[in-house]
């Protein structure tokens, strides 16, 4: 009778150990599932950050191209003004027999030059404002890109930690050593 009693106690003790082991195993499995979900969310977030970064780079390239084009337009307008001034100088140096015709041509050329000067000044001011605005937007995008890149690095590091925890979890909980 004593032996049966002792065997029953050992059996109860072993059953308790088994239940404890099953509990720890269930907790470990739950933790692994939660970590897997966290990893999935972080991977999705990283993909989104990468896509956002690529969009920002594309916009940045477009602005750079627009800035270059506007700067070329300013140079072209300056060239046109210089040509008109040259024509006026040539007209001044020419000896025309008909003075009224020369005066009329000079006035016409002077008007053209004034109009060209105004056009250049107006365009240059407008283009410089656009360039300044685009450079500001470009710097904002660049700043956002750096922030997103930092977030991405941080998330990748967290992802590594999560994956490491999962590996550790698999090695710690496969057997109950009690």
C-alpha positions in Angstrom: 0.0 0.0 0.0 2.8 2.3 0.8 4.5 1.6 -2.5 1.2 2.3 -4.4 0.9 5.6 -2.5 4.5 6.5 -3.3 3.9 5.6 -7.0 0.8 7.8 -7.1 2.7 10.7 -5.6 5.4 10.3 -8.2 2.7 10.1 -10.9 1.0 13.3 -9.7 4.4 15.0 -9.5 5.3 13.9 -13.0 1.8 15.0 -14.3 2.4 18.4 -12.7 5.8 18.7 -14.4 4.2 17.7 -17.7 1.5 20.4 -17.3 4.1 23.0 -16.4 6.2 22.0 -19.4 3.1 22.2 -21.7 2.3 25.6 -20.3 5.8 26.9 -21.0 5.7 25.4 -24.4 2.3 27.1 -25.2 3.7 30.4 -23.9 6.8 30.0 -26.1 4.7 29.2 -29.1 2.5 32.2 -28.5 5.5 34.4 -28.2 6.9 33.0 -31.4 3.6 33.8 -33.2 3.6 37.3 -31.8 7.2 37.9 -32.9 6.4 36.5 -36.3 3.5 39.0 -36.6 5.7 41.8 -35.4 8.3 40.8 -38.0 5.7 40.8 -40.7 4.5 44.3 -39.8 8.0 45.6 -39.6 8.9 44.1 -43.0 5.8 45.7 -44.5 6.8 49.0 -43.0 10.3 48.7 -44.4 8.9 48.0 -47.9 6.7 51.1 -47.6 9.7 53.2 -46.4 11.8 51.9 -49.4 9.0 52.8 -51.8 8.6 56.3 -50.2 12.4 56.8 -50.5 12.3 55.9 -54.2 9.4 58.3 -54.8 11.3 61.1 -53.1 14.4 60.4 -55.2 12.3 60.5 -58.4 10.8 63.8 -57.4 14.2 65.2 -56.5 15.6 64.2 -59.9 12.6 65.9 -61.6 13.2 69.1 -59.7 16.9 69.0 -60.6 16.0 68.7 -64.3 13.5 71.6 -64.0 16.1 73.8 -62.3 18.6 73.1 -65.0 16.0 73.9 -67.7 15.1 77.2 -66.1 18.7 78.2 -65.7 19.2 77.5 -69.5 16.2 79.7 -70.2 17.7 82.6 -68.2 21.0 82.2 -70.2 19.1 82.2 -73.5 17.2 85.4 -72.5 20.5 87.1 -71.6 22.0 86.0 -75.0 19.0 87.6 -76.8 19.5 90.8 -74.9 23.2 90.9 -75.7 22.4 90.4 -79.4 19.9 93.3 -79.4 22.5 95.5 -77.8 25.1 94.5 -80.4 22.6 95.4 -83.2 22.1 98.8 -81.7 25.8 99.5 -81.5 26.2 98.4 -85.1 23.4 100.7 -86.1 25.1 103.6 -84.2 28.4 103.0 -86.0 26.9 102.9 -89.5 26.9 105.9 -91.7 23.4 106.4 -93.0 22.7 109.0 -95.6 19.2 109.5 -94.5 19.4 110.8 -90.9 15.6 110.5 -90.2 15.7 106.9 -91.2 18.7 106.3 -88.9 16.9 108.0 -86.0 13.8 105.9 -86.7 15.8 102.7 -86.8 17.6 103.7 -83.6 14.3 104.4 -81.8 12.9 101.1 -83.0 16.1 99.2 -81.9 16.0 101.0 -78.6 12.4 100.0 -78.0 13.3 96.4 -78.9 16.2 96.5 -76.4 14.1 98.0 -73.6 11.4 95.3 -74.2 14.1 92.6 -74.2 15.6 94.0 -71.0 12.2 94.0 -69.3 11.5 90.5 -70.5 14.9 89.3 -69.3 14.5 90.9 -65.9 10.9 89.7 -65.5 11.8 86.1 -66.6 15.0 86.1 -64.5 13.1 87.2 -61.4 10.4 84.6 -62.0 12.8 81.9 -62.8 15.0 82.7 -59.8 11.9 82.5 -57.6 11.0 79.1 -59.1 14.5 77.8 -58.7 14.6 79.0 -55.0 11.2 77.3 -54.4 12.3 74.1 -56.1 15.6 74.0 -54.2 13.6 74.5 -50.9 11.3 71.6 -51.9 14.3 69.5 -52.9 16.0 70.1 -49.5 12.7 69.2 -47.7 12.5 66.0 -49.7 16.1 65.2 -49.1 15.5 65.8 -45.3 12.5 63.5 -45.4 14.5 60.9 -47.3 17.2 60.9 -44.6 14.6 60.5 -41.9 13.0 57.7 -43.7 16.4 56.0 -44.2 17.1 56.3 -40.5 13.7 54.7 -39.7 14.5 51.9 -42.1 17.8 51.2 -40.4 16.2 51.2 -37.0 13.4 48.9 -38.1 15.9 46.5 -39.8 17.9 46.4 -36.5 14.7 45.7 -34.6 13.8 43.0 -37.1 17.2 41.4 -36.5 16.6 41.4 -32.8 13.2 39.9 -33.2 14.6 37.1 -35.5 17.3 36.5 -32.9 14.7 36.2 -30.1 12.8 33.7 -32.2 15.9 31.6 -32.7 16.7 31.8 -29.0 13.1 30.8 -28.2 13.3 27.7 -30.4 16.5 26.6 -28.6 15.3 27.4 -25.1 11.9 25.7 -25.2 12.1 22.5 -27.2 12.6 20.4 -24.1 11.6 20.8 -20.5 14.8 20.1 -18.4 13.1 20.1 -15.0 
